[in-house]
Amino acid sequence: MAPQIQDILPILRQASAAILAIYDDVSKFNTEIKTDNSPVTDADKRANDIITRGLSRHFPGVPVISEESKHESYDNRKDYSHYFLVDPLDGTKEFINRNGEFTINIAFMDGPHPQAGFIYVPLTNIAYAAEKGDGAFRINAEDEKIPLSSQPFFYLTAE
């Protein structure tokens, strides 16, 4: 059974608050460069700690694979049945450039198949969630769960 948005939303909001506390004061960024030449800030690290601790506390025994955490070897990870994939601050370069285009991303996986996905936009306090069998939703700051849908896309062809 996949986690529901009500289980994940408090964790997302707590991580968002930590990110925004740093975003508001450039002197707190403490940017470093990782081995893959991508930047990491204290905001990435603090959000990662909050998310990994929160998920581990609410979902004991479910592994958390995060971009900012040390990973188990692939030989161990390849056999995970259910696990979380986390990017605690997707868009670190955008965060550093202060353009507001960054999110917190969490996916719940069943082997290689996503069962639920959660995206949080710190600057807007809006979450997006998709849960297998339940559809996709936008959740605003007042916790209103607004269903999302798309229209079929039709290709026009010249005759």
ROSE-776294 format. One line per field, with one value per residue (C-alpha): residue number from 1; residue in one letter; chain; x, y negated, z negated. Coordinates in nm, 4 decimals. Example, Ala and Ser with C-alpha at 12.3 -4.5 7.8 and 13.67 -1.06 7.14 Angstrom:
REM residues 2
vexlum: 1|2;
voke: A|S;
vexmi: A|A;
xx: 1.2300|1.3670;
yy: 0.4500|0.1060;
zz: -0.7800|-0.7140;
//
This chain:
REM residues 159
vexlum: 1|2|3|4|5|6|7|8|9|10|11|12|13|14|15|16|17|18|19|20|21|22|23|24|25|26|27|28|29|30|31|32|33|34|35|36|37|38|39|40|41|42|43|44|45|46|47|48|49|50|51|52|53|54|55|56|57|58|59|60|61|62|63|64|65|66|67|68|69|70|71|72|73|74|75|76|77|78|79|80|81|82|83|84|85|86|87|88|89|90|91|92|93|94|95|96|97|98|99|100|101|102|103|104|105|106|107|108|109|110|111|112|113|114|115|116|117|118|119|120|121|122|123|124|125|126|127|128|129|130|131|132|133|134|135|136|137|138|139|140|141|142|143|144|145|146|147|148|149|150|151|152|153|154|155|156|157|158|159;
voke: M|A|P|Q|I|Q|D|I|L|P|I|L|R|Q|A|S|A|A|I|L|A|I|Y|D|D|V|S|K|F|N|T|E|I|K|T|D|N|S|P|V|T|D|A|D|K|R|A|N|D|I|I|T|R|G|L|S|R|H|F|P|G|V|P|V|I|S|E|E|S|K|H|E|S|Y|D|N|R|K|D|Y|S|H|Y|F|L|V|D|P|L|D|G|T|K|E|F|I|N|R|N|G|E|F|T|I|N|I|A|F|M|D|G|P|H|P|Q|A|G|F|I|Y|V|P|L|T|N|I|A|Y|A|A|E|K|G|D|G|A|F|R|I|N|A|E|D|E|K|I|P|L|S|S|Q|P|F|F|Y|L|T|A|E;
vexmi: A|A|A|A|A|A|A|A|A|A|A|A|A|A|A|A|A|A|A|A|A|A|A|A|A|A|A|A|A|A|A|A|A|A|A|A|A|A|A|A|A|A|A|A|A|A|A|A|A|A|A|A|A|A|A|A|A|A|A|A|A|A|A|A|A|A|A|A|A|A|A|A|A|A|A|A|A|A|A|A|A|A|A|A|A|A|A|A|A|A|A|A|A|A|A|A|A|A|A|A|A|A|A|A|A|A|A|A|A|A|A|A|A|A|A|A|A|A|A|A|A|A|A|A|A|A|A|A|A|A|A|A|A|A|A|A|A|A|A|A|A|A|A|A|A|A|A|A|A|A|A|A|A|A|A|A|A|A|A;
xx: 0.0000|0.1419|0.1668|-0.1050|-0.0553|-0.1712|0.1230|0.3789|0.2531|0.3767|0.7239|0.7233|0.6147|0.8782|1.1511|1.0138|1.0376|1.4028|1.4778|1.3075|1.4888|1.8136|1.6756|1.5945|1.9593|2.2228|2.4971|2.3503|2.3748|2.7239|2.7492|2.9817|3.0529|2.9866|3.2044|2.9727|3.0375|2.6831|2.6241|2.4858|2.3843|2.2949|1.9319|1.9760|2.1336|1.8808|1.5837|1.7417|1.7795|1.4187|1.2782|1.4840|1.4154|1.0440|1.0013|1.1985|0.9894|0.6516|0.7418|0.9835|1.1637|1.1024|1.4403|1.4977|1.7252|1.8085|2.0278|2.1988|2.2512|2.5103|2.3696|2.3673|2.5483|2.3473|2.3674|2.1645|1.9311|1.8327|1.6280|1.4261|1.0577|0.9221|1.1305|1.1293|1.3291|1.4011|1.5441|1.5251|1.5946|1.5468|1.6836|1.9765|2.1232|1.7907|1.7873|2.1369|2.0329|1.7249|1.4818|1.2303|1.2245|1.2982|1.0943|1.1048|1.0418|0.9483|0.8436|0.7235|0.8342|0.7314|1.0446|1.0957|0.7333|0.6195|0.3170|0.2949|0.4719|0.4804|0.6167|0.6233|0.6905|0.8285|0.7706|0.4009|0.3132|0.1525|0.1926|0.1218|0.0484|-0.0273|-0.1285|-0.1789|-0.5486|-0.6442|-0.5390|-0.3427|-0.4100|-0.2914|-0.3033|-0.3008|-0.1900|-0.5406|-0.5155|-0.7784|-0.7214|-0.8029|-0.8186|-0.6005|-0.6863|-0.5671|-0.7378|-0.6482|-0.4021|-0.4993|-0.2439|-0.3529|-0.2325|-0.2309|-0.4531;
yy: 0.0000|-0.3351|-0.6249|-0.8867|-1.2608|-1.3207|-1.1057|-1.2900|-1.6496|-1.7338|-1.6084|-1.8158|-2.1273|-2.0847|-2.0418|-2.3433|-2.5610|-2.4611|-2.5367|-2.8769|-2.9737|-2.9374|-3.0837|-3.4057|-3.4542|-3.4000|-3.3913|-3.0578|-2.8778|-2.7298|-2.5935|-2.3021|-2.1111|-1.7359|-1.4827|-1.4977|-1.8773|-1.9642|-2.2078|-2.1197|-2.3706|-2.3554|-2.3733|-2.0442|-1.8847|-2.0112|-1.9130|-1.5726|-1.5149|-1.6151|-1.4010|-1.0885|-1.1029|-1.1683|-0.8884|-0.6442|-0.7333|-0.7059|-0.4085|-0.1935|0.0675|-0.1068|-0.2106|-0.5713|-0.6393|-1.0079|-1.2116|-1.3639|-1.0487|-0.7775|-0.4892|-0.1202|0.0772|0.1600|0.5296|0.4494|0.1904|0.3973|0.6299|0.3599|0.4313|0.1007|-0.2125|-0.5897|-0.7905|-1.1444|-1.4618|-1.6963|-2.0075|-1.9571|-2.2647|-2.3536|-2.5774|-2.7620|-2.7883|-2.9399|-3.1793|-3.2694|-3.2358|-3.0322|-2.7321|-2.4494|-2.1694|-1.8846|-1.5453|-1.2140|-0.8962|-0.5712|-0.2753|0.0889|0.2338|0.0307|-0.0911|-0.4200|-0.3866|-0.7467|-1.0739|-1.3937|-1.7322|-2.0381|-2.3945|-2.5814|-2.9349|-2.8712|-2.6236|-2.4051|-2.0284|-1.7961|-1.4312|-1.1326|-0.8056|-0.4878|-0.4219|-0.7566|-1.0092|-1.3315|-1.6309|-1.9795|-2.0569|-2.4234|-2.5841|-2.5313|-2.1555|-2.1625|-1.8584|-1.9669|-1.6877|-1.7347|-1.6019|-1.6439|-1.6621|-1.4153|-1.5597|-1.5193|-1.5379|-1.7319|-1.5905|-1.7581|-1.5832;
zz: 0.0000|0.1060|-0.1373|-0.1046|-0.0659|-0.4239|-0.5391|-0.3251|-0.3313|-0.6847|-0.5928|-0.2732|-0.4610|-0.7289|-0.4641|-0.2774|-0.5896|-0.6333|-0.2679|-0.2826|-0.6026|-0.4099|-0.0845|-0.2695|-0.3738|-0.1022|-0.3664|-0.4860|-0.1483|-0.2132|0.1405|0.2111|0.5315|0.5313|0.7108|1.0138|1.0326|0.9251|0.6397|0.2987|0.0318|-0.3329|-0.2191|-0.0282|-0.3352|-0.5903|-0.3725|-0.3169|-0.6918|-0.7586|-0.4780|-0.5429|-0.9182|-0.8609|-0.6103|-0.8257|-1.1316|-0.9539|-0.7329|-0.9332|-0.7301|-0.3963|-0.2515|-0.1453|0.1512|0.1625|0.3911|0.0877|-0.1195|-0.1045|0.1003|0.0346|0.3010|0.6107|0.5201|0.2068|0.3641|0.6678|0.4516|0.2711|0.3152|0.1822|0.1274|0.1495|0.4051|0.2880|0.4340|0.1347|0.3425|0.7138|0.8864|0.6630|0.9347|0.9546|0.5754|0.5819|0.8604|0.6513|0.9415|0.7404|0.9734|0.7327|0.5787|0.3283|0.4927|0.3322|0.5133|0.3605|0.5685|0.6033|0.7582|1.0749|1.0816|0.9262|0.6987|0.5800|0.6446|0.4428|0.5523|0.3297|0.4469|0.1441|0.2714|0.3442|0.0662|0.3320|0.3467|0.6350|0.5738|0.7916|0.6348|0.8354|0.8660|0.7114|0.9770|0.9556|0.7346|0.6462|0.2750|0.1774|-0.1486|-0.2925|-0.2248|0.0488|0.2712|0.6270|0.8888|1.1943|1.5356|1.8866|2.2193|2.4919|2.7370|3.0998|3.3754|3.6763|4.0004|4.3366|4.5854;
//
